[in-house]
Amino acid sequence: MKSLFESWKQKARLLKQEIYALYLAYRDPRVPLHAKIFAACVVGYAFSPIDLIPDPIPILGYLDDLVLIPLGISLAIKMIPNEVMAESRVKASQVLEQGKPVSWVAAGVIAAIWLGLAALVVVVILRVFR
């Protein structure tokens, strides 16, 4: 049982490292625009505290964490040049060894996007029920 738990912890660490490597990669000028946009969406969603499917919903709640995020990471990696991804993985590994990276700007942008979407939903609901 302990080896299964350790295996999951290792996979979670690797997933965090891949997400951070994607974050570094999408900022690289050698990455095509479509790949930057997709990678930014994947990274933003992975770091967002708000899920597409809320976690309290049995089984489906964890679907995005177990399927959508790894699938998004996989697709984003295929869009990014191999050399950029390799460099980003090395940088991510070095940064994560020193501790967790913190980006208050990225957190602010993600929060602003979610607040904007929430405001849009409220506006649409108010117009529907008028």
C-alpha positions as a printed NumPy array, in Angstrom:
array([[  0.   ,   0.   ,   0.   ],
       [  2.818,   2.379,   0.833],
       [  4.476,   1.875,  -2.557],
       [  1.198,   2.744,  -4.313],
       [  0.967,   5.954,  -2.285],
       [  4.592,   6.824,  -3.088],
       [  3.963,   6.097,  -6.761],
       [  1.009,   8.52 ,  -6.796],
       [  3.058,  11.174,  -4.985],
       [  5.831,  10.817,  -7.576],
       [  3.335,  11.133, -10.437],
       [  1.813,  14.225,  -8.825],
       [  5.291,  15.802,  -8.524],
       [  6.001,  15.061, -12.174],
       [  2.648,  16.542, -13.17 ],
       [  3.426,  19.735, -11.227],
       [  6.82 ,  19.894, -12.903],
       [  5.256,  19.465, -16.363],
       [  2.729,  22.22 , -15.643],
       [  5.48 ,  24.582, -14.527],
       [  7.579,  23.617, -17.56 ],
       [  4.573,  24.463, -19.767],
       [  4.313,  27.81 , -17.988],
       [  7.951,  28.534, -18.812],
       [  7.616,  27.205, -22.373],
       [  4.602,  29.264, -23.412],
       [  6.539,  32.413, -22.574],
       [  9.325,  31.463, -25.001],
       [  9.342,  33.445, -28.288],
       [ 10.056,  30.279, -30.298],
       [  6.627,  28.844, -29.431],
       [  3.878,  29.396, -32.05 ],
       [  0.981,  31.645, -31.026],
       [ -1.64 ,  28.864, -31.075],
       [  0.539,  26.744, -28.777],
       [  1.091,  29.701, -26.416],
       [ -2.64 ,  30.314, -26.136],
       [ -3.477,  26.649, -25.563],
       [ -0.637,  26.145, -23.057],
       [ -1.642,  29.303, -21.178],
       [ -5.206,  27.993, -20.912],
       [ -4.019,  24.607, -19.637],
       [ -1.662,  26.174, -17.085],
       [ -4.311,  28.662, -15.974],
       [ -6.898,  25.924, -15.558],
       [ -4.462,  23.659, -13.712],
       [ -3.596,  26.432, -11.234],
       [ -7.158,  27.703, -10.936],
       [ -9.022,  26.884,  -7.75 ],
       [-12.255,  26.663,  -9.761],
       [-12.908,  23.43 , -11.663],
       [-15.045,  22.841, -14.725],
       [-16.795,  20.089, -12.77 ],
       [-16.958,  20.775,  -8.996],
       [-15.067,  18.187,  -6.91 ],
       [-18.041,  17.399,  -4.6  ],
       [-19.868,  15.75 ,  -7.528],
       [-19.145,  12.022,  -7.054],
       [-16.653,  10.542,  -9.53 ],
       [-17.187,  13.254, -12.172],
       [-15.796,  15.897,  -9.812],
       [-12.299,  14.506, -10.108],
       [-12.574,  13.757, -13.821],
       [-10.974,  17.065, -14.792],
       [ -8.064,  16.542, -12.39 ],
       [ -7.427,  12.977, -13.498],
       [ -8.209,  13.214, -17.225],
       [ -8.642,  16.741, -18.579],
       [ -5.507,  18.308, -17.119],
       [ -3.138,  15.48 , -18.163],
       [ -4.789,  15.406, -21.606],
       [ -4.393,  19.179, -21.939],
       [ -0.752,  18.966, -20.872],
       [ -0.117,  16.207, -23.391],
       [ -1.686,  18.18 , -26.248],
       [  0.123,  21.384, -25.301],
       [  3.483,  19.587, -25.175],
       [  2.909,  18.264, -28.709],
       [  2.385,  21.838, -29.955],
       [  5.607,  23.18 , -28.424],
       [  8.994,  22.605, -30.121],
       [ 10.944,  19.783, -28.466],
       [ 14.018,  21.905, -27.713],
       [ 11.903,  24.555, -25.959],
       [ 10.147,  21.913, -23.863],
       [ 13.469,  20.263, -22.936],
       [ 14.936,  23.602, -21.797],
       [ 11.768,  24.432, -19.889],
       [ 11.805,  21.074, -18.092],
       [ 15.372,  21.678, -16.928],
       [ 14.487,  25.177, -15.675],
       [ 11.319,  23.902, -13.99 ],
       [ 13.235,  21.146, -12.237],
       [ 15.812,  23.637, -10.943],
       [ 13.195,  26.099,  -9.706],
       [ 11.056,  23.431,  -8.042],
       [ 14.089,  22.019,  -6.219],
       [ 14.49 ,  25.424,  -4.542],
       [ 10.847,  25.524,  -3.434],
       [  7.452,  26.398,  -4.826],
       [  7.405,  29.239,  -7.341],
       [  4.883,  31.968,  -6.556],
       [  3.477,  34.322,  -9.141],
       [  1.027,  36.821,  -7.722],
       [  0.58 ,  38.365, -11.165],
       [ -0.536,  35.026, -12.626],
       [ -2.848,  34.461,  -9.657],
       [ -4.33 ,  37.934, -10.172],
       [ -4.897,  37.326, -13.881],
       [ -6.594,  33.987, -13.233],
       [ -8.781,  35.539, -10.521],
       [ -9.693,  38.423, -12.859],
       [-10.688,  36.01 , -15.623],
       [-12.897,  33.979, -13.274],
       [-14.478,  37.131, -11.824],
       [-15.126,  38.392, -15.351],
       [-16.773,  35.111, -16.302],
       [-18.876,  35.182, -13.129],
       [-19.985,  38.746, -13.92 ],
       [-20.878,  37.686, -17.457],
       [-22.993,  34.808, -16.127],
       [-24.808,  37.198, -13.773],
       [-25.503,  39.64 , -16.629],
       [-26.832,  36.853, -18.858],
       [-29.055,  35.501, -16.081],
       [-30.437,  38.97 , -15.344],
       [-31.266,  39.51 , -19.016],
       [-32.951,  36.125, -19.315],
       [-35.22 ,  36.721, -16.309],
       [-36.296,  40.259, -17.241]])
